[in-house]
C-alpha cells in the first residue's frame, strides 16, 4: 500500500509537470503559542516535500509567518493593558514578557527552535519583512487594478452563502497608518502606486505601496502568495477547505488575477490530547507545545506520530498509558525497517518518511515500558539502569556514542513521564520494611523456596519467571493470589510491573530477605 505522502508527491509531479524546483508551503499567524495542532500543517508540507525529494526532486519548503496580521484580541495570558495595541501588526506589538523584540517574535522563536530539533529543513519567512521591503508591491498593485474582478469572485461565493455583497467602496487591502501603525481604511488609489487612507485617529494621508504599509486582506493575500512563490502544494485545515471558504475563493482569484493555477492541497484534521475537551487555541492558552512532547518523547517518535496518521484523520495524543504503546509501536516499526522483524512495506515507508535522513543502522532501543519501572527504583542511577538493560538482554554490550545518547535520553524521558503523566497504578515505591501480610503456610513455603532458588545462583529473567510459576504451581497456589502477595511484599500494592524483570532488577540479597519476610 502506497503511503499517502508518496501518493500526493506523484500527484504533484503529474499535475504540475517536471520542474526544476517544487515549492511546498505552510504558514500561520503567530497570535499566540504555536501548538501541536498548528505543527500538523508544517509536518504535512514537510513529509510531502520529503516524498518529492525521495523521487529525486529539488524542494523548497516555505513556512510563512503571517506576522503582518493585526493584533485582534488580548489573550488570557497577556496583561489587559495590551488592548492599547489592538489593530497593530503583531510583529510590532511589544513582547508582554520582555524577552523578545515583539509579541510575534516571542512565539516564532520558540517554534522555530522546536522544529529545528526535528531535523526538518524549512525556510521560515516573515510576512512583515516581505511587505516592508516591497517584495509584494507589484502583486498588490495588480490587485488594486483588478479589484472589481476580485470583488466579483468574492461576491459570487457570498451569494451562495446567502451573505450580502461587499460594499461598493470595498478595497482588496488595508493600510497600517505610517504614524500610528494601526489598521486604517483605504479610501482611494491614484491608479499607480499611491493609496489614500483614513486613520482611526482621524487623519487622512497617502502612502506608496512600495513602502510596505499596504497589506492585502486574507482572501487576496493567500492566492497572491501562491502566485509570488509559485507554490505547488500547501495543506490546509478543514475551515479553509470548506465549500466557499478561502481556498475556493483563492483558487479563482489566483487564476483570474494572476493567471496561475492554485497549488494542490490536502485537508488535515485537528490534533488534540486524549481526555481534553475543545479545540486548542494559541490565543486562549489551552495548548500543548512541541516542547511539552519533547519532555516525554524522543524526536523520532514525534515525527512518527504525525507520519503514521493520514491527514484527514484526527490525532488524539495519549499522554497516559497510550504513550507506552506508542513507544512499543515505534520500536517495532523501526525493527521492521531494518529487517529484524516482518512487516508491511507501508510501515517501512512510514518510518523512512519520519526521519530526515535514513539511519545507517538500528540505534539501541531501550524499552520505554521497562525504563518506566527502572527509574522508580531508588537504587537505580543511569549507569545501573544501563547495566540492567544489558544484563537482561535488552541492549547489546557494544554501545557506540549514538546508542548511549539515545538510551540516556529515554531514561530522562521516562523519569519525566512518571513524574508528570503516569497514572497512579503505574507508580510504585519499594517498601523499606516488609509489610504485615497474612501469609498461608503453603504460600510461606513457596516464598522460602523461591528465596533459596534466587539466593543459590544468579538467574536470568526467563529462569526466574519459570521459578516464580513453578514454586506456586506445585503447591496449587492460584496465580492471582500468589502474584498479589509478591507485589504486596515489595511495593504494598496488589498489582505492579512485570514481576520477573522487576525482581531481577533489584538487589539479590534484598529480594531473598524480603521473600523470607525479613527486614
Secondary structure, DSSP 4 states (H G I P E B T S, - for coil): ---HHHHHHHHHHHHH-S-S-EEEEEEE--SS---HHHHHHHHHHHHHHHHHHHTT--EEEEEEE-TTSB-----TTS-GGGGGGTTBBTTTSPPTTSSSSSHHHHHHHHHHHHHHTTT---EEEEHHHHHHTTTTHHHHHHHHHTHHHHHHHHHHHHHHTT-PPPPTT--SEEEE-TTT-BEEEEEEE-SSSEEEEE-TTS-EEEEEGGGT-EEE-HHHHHHHHHHHHT--EE-EEHHHHSTTSHHHHHHHHHHHHH--PPPB--EE--EEETT--S---TTTT----HHHHHTTS-HHHHHHHHHTS-TTS-EEE--STHHHHHHHHHHHHHHHHTTSS---HHHHHHHHHHSSS--SSPPP---HHHHHHHTTSTT--HHHHHHHHHHTTSS-S---HHHHHHHHHHHHHHHHHHHHT--TTT-----SS-------HHHHHHHHHHHHHHHHS---HHHHHHHHHHHHHTTT--HHHHHHHHHHHHHSSS--S-HHHHHHHS-HHHHHHHHTT--
